[in-house]
Amino acid sequence: MNDEERTDAFGTRRSGEQEPAAPRFVQYARWLLIAGALVGLLRSVLQVADREALVSGLHAQMPQWSQEQVDSAVNGTIMSVLLLSGAIVALYWALAARLLQGRNWARVVVAFIVGLRSLSTAFVVVALAVYGAETLGRMSGVPLGPTEIAFSLVTAVLDVAVLVLLFLPESQRHFRAGGAGSSVGA
């Protein structure tokens, strides 16, 4: 039975079949990718945890709204943020699994995502140096406190590490071979 017959349409191996071990750098990249997603989830949870701040901010933006409308909007925002963050963690988990299988398309998607996030953080750091946190927060409409900046920097470090690990020679061989038997080698 060839490799295509042992996987489903999404590239997932059928149960009972042993997946060749991915190189250690791809395994490290997998866990760092998932860690970055979990840091993002924690960041989102902390952002919506202060319900009173959300309510007062919405009152300031929409003074004509009743308390019931504000509460409804805040509840919807909290639910949306948490669902979206959970979906992102699930997506990263699925991509990480495809990395272990040697799927090059997953490496390209991950490289694109983490590359954009890293560039975005780099631009924010430069803008912080030029304008300062208070001015940049006013310009963007998003308050940039030390916690927000710290989360961005931690995520950027994880993203850069993932990017580097996925393109090391050992990882390159894994993706060229499509994951089959690529755990061996120097």
ROKEDO-244266 format. One line per field, with one value per residue (C-alpha): residue in one letter; x, y, z; chain; residue number from 1. Coordinates in Angstrom, 1 decimal, m for minus. Layout:
code <- (A:...)
px <- (X:...)
py <- (Y:...)
pz <- (Z:...)
unit <- (A:...)
pos <- (NUM:...)
***
This chain:
code <- (M:N:D:E:E:R:T:D:A:F:G:T:R:R:S:G:E:Q:E:P:A:A:P:R:F:V:Q:Y:A:R:W:L:L:I:A:G:A:L:V:G:L:L:R:S:V:L:Q:V:A:D:R:E:A:L:V:S:G:L:H:A:Q:M:P:Q:W:S:Q:E:Q:V:D:S:A:V:N:G:T:I:M:S:V:L:L:L:S:G:A:I:V:A:L:Y:W:A:L:A:A:R:L:L:Q:G:R:N:W:A:R:V:V:V:A:F:I:V:G:L:R:S:L:S:T:A:F:V:V:V:A:L:A:V:Y:G:A:E:T:L:G:R:M:S:G:V:P:L:G:P:T:E:I:A:F:S:L:V:T:A:V:L:D:V:A:V:L:V:L:L:F:L:P:E:S:Q:R:H:F:R:A:G:G:A:G:S:S:V:G:A)
px <- (0.0:1.6:1.7:m1.4:m3.6:m2.7:m3.9:m7.3:m8.2:m6.8:m3.4:m4.3:m2.9:m5.5:m5.7:m3.3:m0.6:2.7:3.8:7.5:9.1:9.7:13.1:13.6:13.7:10.3:9.0:10.4:8.8:5.5:5.5:6.6:3.9:1.3:2.9:2.5:m1.2:m1.7:0.0:m2.4:m5.3:m4.1:m3.7:m7.3:m8.6:m6.9:m8.2:m11.8:m11.5:m12.0:m15.7:m16.1:m13.4:m15.2:m18.5:m17.1:m15.2:m18.4:m20.4:m17.8:m18.0:m21.8:m23.4:m26.8:m27.0:m29.0:m27.3:m29.0:m27.5:m24.1:m24.3:m25.4:m22.6:m20.0:m21.3:m21.1:m17.6:m16.4:m18.0:m16.6:m13.1:m13.0:m14.5:m12.1:m9.1:m10.1:m10.5:m7.0:m5.5:m7.3:m6.0:m2.4:m2.8:m3.9:m1.1:1.4:0.2:0.7:4.2:5.1:3.7:6.1:3.5:5.3:2.1:1.7:5.2:4.5:1.2:2.9:5.9:3.5:1.5:4.4:6.3:3.5:3.0:6.8:6.9:3.8:5.5:8.7:6.7:5.0:8.3:9.7:6.6:6.8:10.4:9.4:6.1:5.9:3.2:0.7:0.7:0.7:m2.2:m4.2:m3.3:m4.3:m7.2:m5.8:m4.2:m0.6:0.3:3.3:1.3:0.2:3.8:5.2:2.7:3.6:7.3:6.9:4.8:7.3:10.2:8.3:7.3:10.9:12.1:9.4:10.4:14.1:13.5:11.3:14.0:17.0:18.7:17.3:13.8:14.2:15.0:11.9:9.6:11.4:10.7:7.1:7.7:8.4:11.4:13.0:13.7:17.1:20.0:22.4)
py <- (0.0:3.3:6.5:8.1:5.1:5.3:8.9:10.5:13.5:15.9:14.1:12.6:9.1:6.4:4.9:2.1:3.3:4.6:8.1:8.4:10.6:14.1:15.7:17.3:20.8:20.3:19.0:22.0:24.3:22.5:23.1:26.7:27.3:26.0:28.0:31.1:30.3:29.7:33.0:34.7:33.0:34.2:37.7:37.7:36.3:39.1:41.7:40.7:39.8:43.4:43.6:46.9:48.5:47.2:48.6:52.0:52.2:51.4:53.9:56.5:55.7:55.2:57.4:57.2:53.4:52.0:49.8:46.8:47.5:48.1:44.8:42.9:44.4:43.6:40.0:39.6:41.0:38.7:35.6:36.5:37.1:33.9:31.8:33.3:32.8:29.2:28.7:30.1:27.7:24.8:26.0:26.2:22.8:21.3:23.1:21.8:18.3:18.7:20.0:16.7:14.8:16.7:18.7:21.5:23.5:23.6:25.0:27.7:28.7:28.7:30.7:33.2:33.7:33.9:36.0:38.6:38.6:39.1:42.0:43.6:43.4:44.9:47.8:48.4:48.4:51.0:53.1:52.9:54.1:57.0:58.1:56.6:54.3:57.0:58.7:55.4:54.3:57.4:57.1:53.4:53.6:50.6:51.3:49.9:49.2:47.2:44.0:44.3:45.1:42.2:39.8:41.1:40.7:37.1:36.1:37.6:35.7:32.5:33.2:33.9:30.7:28.7:30.3:29.5:26.0:25.2:26.1:24.4:21.8:18.9:20.3:21.0:17.3:16.4:18.5:17.5:13.8:14.6:13.3:9.7:8.3:11.7:11.3:9.9:12.0:14.7)
pz <- (0.0:m1.0:1.1:m0.6:0.2:3.9:4.2:3.9:1.7:4.3:4.6:7.9:8.5:9.1:12.6:13.5:11.1:12.6:11.6:11.1:13.7:12.6:13.1:16.5:15.0:13.4:16.7:18.5:15.9:16.5:20.2:19.8:17.3:19.7:22.5:20.5:19.9:23.6:24.4:22.0:23.7:27.1:25.7:24.4:27.7:29.6:27.2:27.7:31.4:32.6:31.8:33.6:31.4:28.3:29.5:30.4:27.1:25.1:27.2:26.2:22.5:22.4:25.1:23.5:24.1:27.0:29.6:28.1:24.6:26.1:28.1:25.0:22.9:25.5:25.9:22.1:22.0:24.8:23.2:19.7:21.0:22.9:20.0:17.5:19.8:20.3:16.6:16.0:18.6:16.8:13.4:14.7:16.3:12.9:11.1:13.6:13.0:9.3:9.9:11.7:8.7:6.4:4.5:2.8:2.2:6.0:6.4:3.8:5.5:8.9:7.6:6.0:9.2:11.6:9.2:9.0:12.7:13.3:10.7:12.3:15.7:14.3:12.8:16.2:18.0:15.6:15.9:19.7:19.5:17.2:18.7:22.2:23.6:24.4:21.0:19.2:21.3:20.4:16.7:16.5:18.9:20.8:24.2:24.3:27.9:29.0:29.2:25.5:24.4:26.4:24.8:21.4:22.0:23.4:20.5:18.0:19.6:19.4:15.8:14.7:16.4:14.5:11.3:11.8:12.9:9.9:7.5:9.1:6.8:8.9:8.6:4.9:4.3:6.2:4.0:0.8:1.7:2.6:6.1:5.0:6.8:7.3:10.9:10.1:8.9:9.7)
unit <- (A:A:A:A:A:A:A:A:A:A:A:A:A:A:A:A:A:A:A:A:A:A:A:A:A:A:A:A:A:A:A:A:A:A:A:A:A:A:A:A:A:A:A:A:A:A:A:A:A:A:A:A:A:A:A:A:A:A:A:A:A:A:A:A:A:A:A:A:A:A:A:A:A:A:A:A:A:A:A:A:A:A:A:A:A:A:A:A:A:A:A:A:A:A:A:A:A:A:A:A:A:A:A:A:A:A:A:A:A:A:A:A:A:A:A:A:A:A:A:A:A:A:A:A:A:A:A:A:A:A:A:A:A:A:A:A:A:A:A:A:A:A:A:A:A:A:A:A:A:A:A:A:A:A:A:A:A:A:A:A:A:A:A:A:A:A:A:A:A:A:A:A:A:A:A:A:A:A:A:A:A:A:A:A:A:A)
pos <- (1:2:3:4:5:6:7:8:9:10:11:12:13:14:15:16:17:18:19:20:21:22:23:24:25:26:27:28:29:30:31:32:33:34:35:36:37:38:39:40:41:42:43:44:45:46:47:48:49:50:51:52:53:54:55:56:57:58:59:60:61:62:63:64:65:66:67:68:69:70:71:72:73:74:75:76:77:78:79:80:81:82:83:84:85:86:87:88:89:90:91:92:93:94:95:96:97:98:99:100:101:102:103:104:105:106:107:108:109:110:111:112:113:114:115:116:117:118:119:120:121:122:123:124:125:126:127:128:129:130:131:132:133:134:135:136:137:138:139:140:141:142:143:144:145:146:147:148:149:150:151:152:153:154:155:156:157:158:159:160:161:162:163:164:165:166:167:168:169:170:171:172:173:174:175:176:177:178:179:180:181:182:183:184:185:186)
***
